[in-house]
Structure formats: structure tokens, C-alpha cells
Amino acid sequence: MGLSFKEILQQDVKAVFLNPLEFGETHLVNGEPMTIVLDDVENIEREKKMKSHTDGIYTRQVFFYVASADFGPLPKQGGMIDLDGKKYTVVDATDECGIYAITMEANKSHGGRRA
């Protein structure tokens, strides 16, 4: 008997979508090298929605895809992820057929008021 559609998708996750020669890039995720896809279009859209506060603190969001087999259990909202040595809080995480779509945010100080 052949592979199921779901098994074929899971093979394609690494062979195509997360392939370093195609879209994937290696980053340190929680101290482990993993191939992920940082989605610049999603990130740009999220940057437009960046929250600003009058106290000089703003929130930057980062969105990426990673194979569930590489990452492990789906991270919980409010959990912490270390991406390339920077700490982020998980805002949202979904499992899309073996690929996690993870949105995170990091609070940063901003000297002075934003224009």
C-alpha cells in the first residue's frame, strides 16, 4: 500500500517548503539549529500593526514556519522561544499539516518618542 496524502505532505514539508535550497534558512531555535522560513510578507503586515505605547515601549512581532518534527510539541500561547539568542513570547501557534506557523513578539525599549 502506498503513502497516504498526509504522509506525502509531511515528506514535502522538508523536501520542498523547508528545503534550505528553496525557502528555508538555518536559525537557532531554543539553542538548536533548525531550518525555518521567516515569512517577510507576513512580518511586514504585522509590523504595520505594531503596537506603540506612550511610555516608549513597543512590541515587534516575528512570524516563522518550522517542521513540527524538528520543533517538537506545539508551543503554547504565552510560552517563550529563543530565536537566534533573542527571547520572544508566543502570541499564536498553529499546526498546518506538519508545519507550525508561529507568531512571536518581543518587547523593546525605544529611546524617545516615535515619529
Accessible surface in RSA format (square Angstrom, percent):
REM  Atomic radii and reference values for relative SASA: ProtOr
REM  Chains: A
REM  Algorithm: Lee & Richards
REM  Probe-radius: 1.40
REM  Slices: 20
REM RES _ NUM      All-atoms   Total-Side   Main-Chain    Non-polar    All polar
REM                ABS   REL    ABS   REL    ABS   REL    ABS   REL    ABS   REL
RES MET A   1   246.69 127.8 154.32 102.1  92.37 219.9 132.59 112.7 114.10 151.2
RES GLY A   2    66.20  81.6   0.00   N/A  66.20  81.6  40.49 111.1  25.71  57.6
RES LEU A   3    95.55  53.2  72.42  51.8  23.14  58.2  72.64  51.0  22.92  61.7
RES SER A   4    57.76  48.8  46.10  61.5  11.66  26.9  52.38 111.5   5.38   7.5
RES PHE A   5   150.70  75.4 141.23  87.5   9.47  24.6 142.45  86.4   8.25  23.6
RES LYS A   6   129.43  63.1 127.26  78.1   2.17   5.2  70.67  63.6  58.76  62.6
RES GLU A   7    80.64  46.3  78.65  59.5   1.99   4.7  26.55  51.4  54.09  44.2
RES ILE A   8    75.43  42.9  75.43  56.2   0.00   0.0  75.43  54.3   0.00   0.0
RES LEU A   9    54.73  30.5  53.70  38.4   1.03   2.6  53.70  37.7   1.03   2.8
RES GLN A  10    87.48  48.9  76.19  55.7  11.29  26.9  22.07  47.0  65.41  49.6
RES GLN A  11   105.45  59.0  94.20  68.8  11.25  26.8  39.84  84.8  65.61  49.8
RES ASP A  12    60.34  42.3  59.57  59.3   0.77   1.8  13.08  30.8  47.27  47.1
RES VAL A  13     9.85   6.5   8.00   7.2   1.85   4.5   9.62   8.4   0.23   0.6
RES LYS A  14   102.42  50.0  94.84  58.2   7.57  18.0  61.19  55.1  41.23  43.9
RES ALA A  15    61.74  56.8  40.47  62.5  21.27  48.4  51.79  72.9   9.96  26.4
RES VAL A  16    81.20  53.4  80.68  73.0   0.53   1.3  81.20  70.6   0.00   0.0
RES PHE A  17    62.41  31.2  62.18  38.5   0.23   0.6  62.41  37.8   0.00   0.0
RES LEU A  18     4.32   2.4   1.73   1.2   2.59   6.5   1.73   1.2   2.59   7.0
RES ASN A  19    33.65  23.2  33.19  32.1   0.46   1.1   2.12   5.1  31.53  30.5
RES PRO A  20    84.69  61.7  65.08  59.3  19.61  71.3  65.08  53.7  19.61 121.9
RES LEU A  21   162.10  90.3 131.88  94.3  30.22  76.0 135.54  95.2  26.57  71.5
RES GLU A  22   108.83  62.5  78.11  59.1  30.73  73.2   8.83  17.1 100.00  81.6
RES PHE A  23   120.79  60.4 103.74  64.3  17.05  44.4 108.91  66.0  11.87  34.0
RES GLY A  24     5.91   7.3   0.00   N/A   5.91   7.3   0.00   0.0   5.91  13.2
RES GLU A  25    89.15  51.2  83.78  63.4   5.37  12.8  35.07  67.8  54.08  44.2
RES THR A  26    90.04  64.0  63.19  64.1  26.85  64.0  43.88  58.9  46.16  69.8
RES HIS A  27    33.69  18.4  29.16  20.3   4.53  11.6  30.15  31.1   3.54   4.1
RES LEU A  28    85.30  47.5  84.45  60.4   0.85   2.1  84.45  59.3   0.85   2.3
RES VAL A  29     0.00   0.0   0.00   0.0   0.00   0.0   0.00   0.0   0.00   0.0
RES ASN A  30    76.31  52.6  52.12  50.4  24.19  58.2  28.81  69.3  47.50  45.9
RES GLY A  31    54.04  66.6   0.00   N/A  54.04  66.6  31.42  86.2  22.62  50.7
RES GLU A  32   103.66  59.5 103.66  78.4   0.00   0.0  29.82  57.7  73.85  60.3
RES PRO A  33    90.70  66.1  70.93  64.7  19.77  71.8  71.12  58.7  19.57 121.6
RES MET A  34    19.13   9.9  13.72   9.1   5.42  12.9  19.13  16.3   0.00   0.0
RES THR A  35    27.31  19.4  24.85  25.2   2.45   5.8   6.82   9.2  20.48  31.0
RES ILE A  36     0.00   0.0   0.00   0.0   0.00   0.0   0.00   0.0   0.00   0.0
RES VAL A  37    17.13  11.3  17.00  15.4   0.13   0.3  17.13  14.9   0.00   0.0
RES LEU A  38    57.09  31.8  42.34  30.3  14.76  37.1  42.34  29.7  14.76  39.7
RES ASP A  39    30.55  21.4  26.60  26.5   3.95   9.3   6.48  15.3  24.06  24.0
RES ASP A  40    97.27  68.1  93.00  92.6   4.27  10.1  26.64  62.7  70.64  70.4
RES VAL A  41   108.94  71.7 107.93  97.7   1.01   2.4 108.54  94.3   0.40   1.1
RES GLU A  42    58.85  33.8  58.62  44.3   0.23   0.6   2.68   5.2  56.18  45.9
RES ASN A  43    25.89  17.9  25.89  25.0   0.00   0.0   3.27   7.9  22.62  21.9
RES ILE A  44    97.84  55.7  97.37  72.5   0.46   1.1  97.66  70.3   0.18   0.5
RES GLU A  45    75.85  43.5  75.71  57.3   0.14   0.3  29.18  56.4  46.67  38.1
RES ARG A  46    50.79  21.3  48.93  24.9   1.86   4.4   9.65  13.2  41.15  24.9
RES GLU A  47    46.39  26.6  38.98  29.5   7.41  17.7  32.54  62.9  13.85  11.3
RES LYS A  48   152.64  74.5 112.36  68.9  40.29  95.9  82.81  74.5  69.83  74.4
RES LYS A  49   156.27  76.2 134.03  82.2  22.24  53.0  90.16  81.1  66.11  70.4
RES MET A  50    49.26  25.5  26.28  17.4  22.98  54.7  30.13  25.6  19.14  25.4
RES LYS A  51   105.21  51.3  98.09  60.2   7.12  17.0  73.89  66.5  31.33  33.4
RES SER A  52    73.50  62.1  47.46  63.3  26.04  60.0  11.89  25.3  61.61  86.3
RES HIS A  53    94.62  51.7  75.78  52.7  18.84  48.2  52.89  54.5  41.73  48.6
RES THR A  54   130.22  92.6 100.69 102.1  29.54  70.4  74.52 100.1  55.71  84.2
RES ASP A  55   108.09  75.7  72.35  72.0  35.74  84.5  47.55 111.9  60.55  60.4
RES GLY A  56    19.85  24.5   0.00   N/A  19.85  24.5  18.17  49.9   1.68   3.8
RES ILE A  57    62.50  35.6  61.65  45.9   0.85   2.0  61.83  44.5   0.67   1.8
RES TYR A  58    40.24  18.8  40.24  22.9   0.00   0.0   9.93   7.5  30.31  37.4
RES THR A  59     8.25   5.9   7.56   7.7   0.69   1.6   0.87   1.2   7.39  11.2
RES ARG A  60    69.58  29.2  69.53  35.4   0.05   0.1  11.19  15.3  58.39  35.4
RES GLN A  61    31.58  17.7  29.54  21.6   2.04   4.9   6.82  14.5  24.76  18.8
RES VAL A  62     8.55   5.6   8.55   7.7   0.00   0.0   8.55   7.4   0.00   0.0
RES PHE A  63    15.23   7.6  14.15   8.8   1.08   2.8  14.15   8.6   1.08   3.1
RES PHE A  64     0.00   0.0   0.00   0.0   0.00   0.0   0.00   0.0   0.00   0.0
RES TYR A  65    39.09  18.2  39.09  22.2   0.00   0.0  11.20   8.4  27.89  34.4
RES VAL A  66     0.00   0.0   0.00   0.0   0.00   0.0   0.00   0.0   0.00   0.0
RES ALA A  67     2.15   2.0   2.15   3.3   0.00   0.0   2.15   3.0   0.00   0.0
RES SER A  68    26.46  22.4  22.46  30.0   4.01   9.2   6.76  14.4  19.71  27.6
RES ALA A  69    90.62  83.3  49.91  77.0  40.71  92.6  62.73  88.3  27.89  73.9
RES ASP A  70    52.56  36.8  28.70  28.6  23.86  56.4  11.28  26.6  41.28  41.2
RES PHE A  71    29.47  14.7   9.85   6.1  19.62  51.1   9.89   6.0  19.59  56.1
RES GLY A  72    28.06  34.6   0.00   N/A  28.06  34.6  26.54  72.8   1.52   3.4
RES PRO A  73   122.16  89.0 107.12  97.6  15.04  54.7 117.37  96.9   4.79  29.8
RES LEU A  74    71.59  39.9  55.66  39.8  15.93  40.0  55.66  39.1  15.93  42.9
RES PRO A  75    21.59  15.7   7.98   7.3  13.61  49.5  17.19  14.2   4.40  27.3
RES LYS A  76   166.04  81.0 156.81  96.2   9.24  22.0 113.01 101.7  53.04  56.5
RES GLN A  77   144.12  80.6 114.84  83.9  29.27  69.7  32.05  68.2 112.07  85.0
RES GLY A  78    47.86  59.0   0.00   N/A  47.86  59.0  27.23  74.7  20.63  46.2
RES GLY A  79    27.46  33.9   0.00   N/A  27.46  33.9  26.41  72.5   1.05   2.4
RES MET A  80   114.56  59.3  88.27  58.4  26.30  62.6  75.83  64.5  38.73  51.3
RES ILE A  81     2.33   1.3   1.50   1.1   0.83   2.0   2.33   1.7   0.00   0.0
RES ASP A  82    30.63  21.5  29.87  29.7   0.76   1.8   9.81  23.1  20.82  20.8
RES LEU A  83    10.31   5.7   9.16   6.6   1.16   2.9   9.16   6.4   1.16   3.1
RES ASP A  84    69.61  48.8  46.99  46.8  22.62  53.5  30.43  71.6  39.18  39.1
RES GLY A  85    61.75  76.1   0.00   N/A  61.75  76.1  30.49  83.7  31.26  70.0
RES LYS A  86   118.93  58.0 115.18  70.7   3.75   8.9  68.69  61.8  50.25  53.5
RES LYS A  87   131.86  64.3 116.82  71.7  15.04  35.8  80.17  72.2  51.69  55.1
RES TYR A  88    10.89   5.1  10.15   5.8   0.74   1.9   1.31   1.0   9.58  11.8
RES THR A  89    49.18  35.0  49.05  49.7   0.13   0.3  27.46  36.9  21.72  32.8
RES VAL A  90     2.00   1.3   0.11   0.1   1.88   4.5   0.11   0.1   1.88   5.1
RES VAL A  91    43.85  28.9  38.93  35.2   4.93  11.9  41.19  35.8   2.67   7.2
RES ASP A  92    73.86  51.7  72.35  72.0   1.50   3.6  17.37  40.9  56.49  56.3
RES ALA A  93    17.94  16.5   0.94   1.5  17.00  38.7   0.94   1.3  17.00  45.0
RES THR A  94    57.52  40.9  54.89  55.6   2.63   6.3  54.09  72.7   3.43   5.2
RES ASP A  95    80.37  56.3  52.08  51.8  28.29  66.9  18.28  43.0  62.10  61.9
RES GLU A  96    90.11  51.7  78.75  59.6  11.36  27.1  38.97  75.4  51.14  41.8
RES CYS A  97    72.38  54.7  60.70  67.7  11.68  27.4  14.31  36.3  58.07  62.6
RES GLY A  98    10.12  12.5   0.00   N/A  10.12  12.5   4.62  12.7   5.50  12.3
RES ILE A  99    24.55  14.0  24.55  18.3   0.00   0.0  24.55  17.7   0.00   0.0
RES TYR A 100    13.03   6.1  13.03   7.4   0.00   0.0   0.07   0.1  12.97  16.0
RES ALA A 101     6.44   5.9   4.71   7.3   1.73   3.9   4.71   6.6   1.73   4.6
RES ILE A 102     0.00   0.0   0.00   0.0   0.00   0.0   0.00   0.0   0.00   0.0
RES THR A 103     8.09   5.8   8.07   8.2   0.02   0.1   5.16   6.9   2.93   4.4
RES MET A 104     0.00   0.0   0.00   0.0   0.00   0.0   0.00   0.0   0.00   0.0
RES GLU A 105    35.97  20.7  34.28  25.9   1.69   4.0   2.70   5.2  33.27  27.2
RES ALA A 106    14.37  13.2   9.35  14.4   5.02  11.4  14.37  20.2   0.00   0.0
RES ASN A 107   111.33  76.8  81.01  78.3  30.32  73.0  19.38  46.6  91.96  88.9
RES LYS A 108    73.23  35.7  67.43  41.4   5.80  13.8  44.25  39.8  28.98  30.9
RES SER A 109    95.28  80.5  67.92  90.6  27.36  63.0  38.26  81.5  57.02  79.9
RES HIS A 110    66.47  36.3  58.31  40.5   8.16  20.9  40.67  41.9  25.80  30.0
RES GLY A 111    77.21  95.2   0.00   N/A  77.21  95.2  45.61 125.2  31.60  70.8
RES GLY A 112    55.10  68.0   0.00   N/A  55.10  68.0  39.47 108.3  15.63  35.0
RES ARG A 113   203.41  85.4 172.55  88.0  30.86  73.5  76.07 104.0 127.34  77.2
RES ARG A 114   117.17  49.2  87.54  44.6  29.63  70.5  25.58  35.0  91.59  55.5
RES ALA A 115   151.36 139.2  72.65 112.1  78.71 179.1 110.31 155.3  41.05 108.7
END  Absolute sums over single chains surface
CHAIN  1 A     7480.3       5857.2       1623.2       4218.6       3261.7
END  Absolute sums over all chains
TOTAL          7480.3       5857.2       1623.2       4218.6       3261.7
